Amino acid sequence: MTVRRLVVRSSVAAAITLGSIVAVAPQAVAEGLCDDGSATVFLVGSEPVCQGRGTVSYGERTVSKVCSVGPVEVTAEATYLDRRKKTITDQLDLRNGTCGRFVIPGQTSATVTVH
């Protein structure tokens, strides 16, 4: 095996390892951030926020990820404009500590409801 192949394989292994660390970190943050019966809402460019029962519209702020915390049902919707300027809505139904992600590019608004 040449030195170049060894370096490339080592770099790929390191990237995979670092990627798995990055993927785990937001979940770890979500678990301890908010109280049971709420939602953790991850906004692009700012700290995650805790949301209690009710509905919040995030309007101009882009929502990247939403997690239900504890035994609670959370509905999250994000709105996008397609190439023909038609509105498309993506919905996540979360419960019992699960998380879901939204596509960031093109998002025009988002609403999160904690039931």
C-alpha positions in Angstrom: 0.0 0.0 0.0 1.4 3.4 -0.9 1.8 6.2 1.5 -0.8 8.2 -0.4 -3.5 5.5 -0.1 -2.7 5.2 3.6 -3.1 8.9 4.1 -6.4 8.9 2.2 -7.8 6.0 4.1 -6.8 7.5 7.4 -8.5 10.8 6.4 -11.7 9.0 5.5 -11.7 7.1 8.8 -11.1 10.3 10.7 -13.9 12.1 8.9 -16.3 9.2 9.6 -15.3 9.3 13.3 -15.7 13.1 13.5 -19.0 12.9 11.7 -20.4 10.5 14.2 -19.3 12.7 17.0 -21.1 15.7 15.5 -24.2 13.7 14.9 -24.4 12.6 18.5 -23.7 16.1 20.0 -27.1 17.8 19.2 -29.0 14.8 20.6 -27.0 15.0 23.8 -27.7 18.7 24.0 -31.4 18.2 23.4 -31.7 15.6 26.2 -30.6 17.9 29.0 -31.7 21.3 27.7 -35.5 21.3 28.2 -37.9 19.9 30.8 -40.2 16.9 30.1 -43.4 17.9 28.3 -41.7 20.5 26.1 -39.9 20.6 22.7 -36.4 21.6 21.9 -36.3 23.8 18.7 -32.9 24.2 17.0 -32.7 27.5 15.1 -30.1 28.2 12.4 -27.5 30.7 13.7 -28.7 30.7 17.4 -29.0 28.6 20.5 -31.7 26.0 20.8 -34.9 27.1 22.5 -37.3 25.3 24.8 -41.0 25.5 23.9 -43.8 24.6 26.3 -47.3 23.7 25.4 -49.0 25.7 22.7 -48.1 26.9 19.2 -45.2 29.1 18.2 -44.6 30.5 14.7 -40.9 31.0 14.0 -41.5 33.2 10.9 -38.2 34.6 9.7 -36.0 32.3 11.9 -35.1 29.0 10.2 -35.8 25.8 12.1 -33.3 23.0 11.4 -34.4 20.4 14.0 -37.1 19.7 16.5 -37.1 17.2 19.4 -39.9 16.2 21.7 -38.7 16.0 25.3 -40.3 13.2 27.4 -43.8 11.8 26.9 -45.2 14.6 24.8 -46.6 14.9 21.3 -45.0 17.6 19.1 -46.1 18.6 15.6 -43.7 20.8 13.5 -44.4 22.2 10.1 -42.0 24.0 7.7 -43.1 25.9 4.6 -41.0 26.2 1.4 -41.5 27.7 -2.0 -40.7 25.5 -5.0 -39.4 26.7 -8.3 -42.9 27.7 -9.5 -43.4 29.7 -6.3 -45.9 27.1 -5.1 -46.0 26.6 -1.3 -45.0 23.2 0.0 -45.4 22.1 3.6 -43.3 19.5 5.4 -44.7 18.1 8.6 -43.0 16.1 11.5 -45.1 14.2 14.1 -42.8 13.6 17.1 -43.3 11.9 20.5 -41.5 10.2 23.3 -38.1 11.9 22.9 -37.8 11.6 19.1 -36.2 14.2 16.9 -36.8 15.3 13.3 -34.9 17.5 10.8 -36.1 20.0 8.2 -34.4 21.0 5.0 -32.9 24.5 5.5 -32.6 26.0 2.0 -35.8 27.6 0.8 -37.6 27.5 4.2 -39.9 30.5 4.5 -41.5 29.8 7.9 -41.9 27.1 10.6 -44.5 26.4 13.3 -44.1 24.1 16.2 -47.0 22.9 18.4 -46.5 21.1 21.7 -49.8 19.2 22.5 
